[in-house]
Amino acid sequence: MDPLVLARLQFAVTTIFHFFFVPLSIGLALLIAIMETMYVVKGKEEYKRMAKFWGKLFLINFAVGVVTGIIQEFQFGMNWSDYSRFVGDVFGAPLAVEALFAFFMESTFIGLWIFGWERLSKRVHLLCIWLVAIGTTVSAFWILTANSFMQRPVGFEMVNGRAEMNDFFALITNGQLLVEFPHTVLGAFATGAFMIAGISAYKMLRRKDMEFFKKSFKLGVIVGLIASLGTALYGHQQAQYLVKTQPMKMAASEGLWGKSGDPAPWTVYAHIDPKTGENSFEIKIPYMLSFLSYSSFSGEVKGMNELQAEYEQTYGPGDYIPPVRTTFWSFRIMVAAGSLMIVLSLYGAYLAWRKKLDNKNTWFYRLMLWSISLPFIANTAGWVMTEFGRQPWTVFGLMQTKDSVSPSVTSGQLLFSLIAFTAIFTVLAASMVYLFVKTIKKGPYAEGTDDSHSIDPFSKEGYHVS
């Protein structure tokens, strides 16, 4: 088997699996900080109980995410050594800041938050969880700084065939970063919000701890609605930015081969044939692509064949068209999942506002339980579109993927590590699901919580709680 194919497959497996946990950690940290803030401001024990219960899920997810992140870093050095050498002098600073500041801040204040409930004052303890939430977000910023350089290289100079950073400020004000960071982080907030809303919906279906999970559900759908709308807004801005900086990616995401014309129609559905370089069947909405690209009902969007000719003149002979089907459909899957999130959270917020979170909405609660998967689908599809759509480049315009792989790693070594990593991921996923289910089944009034001693398990109240 081709080592490049195996290396790319391993990168896909490790990155996608790791990115299941990162957005959930970021989102849950914010929501738990909001819950504890409400406890400190209002003084109601129910909000403290909420922060503790959802905090257990956050800690499980965070622990697994750390392990998967270490594996991901390991495969970078093992499989992509030429790439690491090429960008090492650029990525060194932001990744060092991420490790020394954000990660250590998260770890330190998570420890203080776990063990400081009865040892720290309310306000100091609240500060700890907010610093954790800030730390997870700051960590994402520095990681996305590196990724944004891969999408649009800035703040560097070429020295002896390697990229070396010469303008740190340009790196952290990269236009790609300014649209990618809010889009990704708001998507992470939505991931945590839908996890809380979905689990709360499941508990309300089971008629368990209704008041507790009503409050959690309300917070989840409100944050989910705000975050989903914000994700869509910044996603639109990011697409408009990519029309200028990575037009080939956007042409592939629209299945656009030739000139689109002016105004340009948006392709809802297409039967794409990469071999012939055309679509045998299309459903289009007139004017819409021009509007999405330029916020105007006029404007031309270049097709892949035209861009291929331009790239050959700029970069030399080669195939610069990315995997079109994957880019096209991953973009639509992301948009479809995001749209469903907006609709569901909007209806949930409406029910909460009208105080209609009762037993008559079982169909909606079932939908919200399954909606837990929507942010993960949208996040994964978005990253697939981002990375596949940049091909054949690892660093756009500077380094191709075929030149990035480690020259000394054999197919057998790659296949062995791929199998080993996949086995580890399977065990980690099974362990996390088991711990999540166990924690959710126990509920917020499990033994060991503040109020467990005040409830007689054999009383009518204790029976309903259990």
ABEGO torsion letter per residue (X at the ends): XBAAAAAAAAAAAAAAAAAAAAAAAAAAAAAAAAAAAAAAAAGBAAAAAAAAAAAAAAAAAAAAAAAAAAAAAAAAAAABAAAAAAAAAAAAAAAAAAAAAAAAAAAAAAAAAAAAAAABBAAAAAAAAAAAAAAAAAAAAAAAAAAAAAABBBGBBBBGGBBBBABAAAAAABAAAAAAAAAAAAAAAAAAAAAAAAAAAAAAAAGBGAAAAAAAAAAAAAAAAAAAAAAAAAAAAAAAAAAAABAAAAAAAAGBABBAEOBBBBBABBBBBAAAGBBABBBBBBGAAAAAAAGBABEBBBBAAAAAAAAAAAAEBEBABBBAAAAAAAAAAAAAAAAAAAAAAAAAAAAAAAGABBAAAAAAAAAAAAAAAAAAAAAAAAAAAAAAAAOABABBGABBAAAABBAABBAAAAAAAAAAAAAAAAAAAAAAAAAAAAAAAAEAABBGBAAAAABBAABAAAAAAX
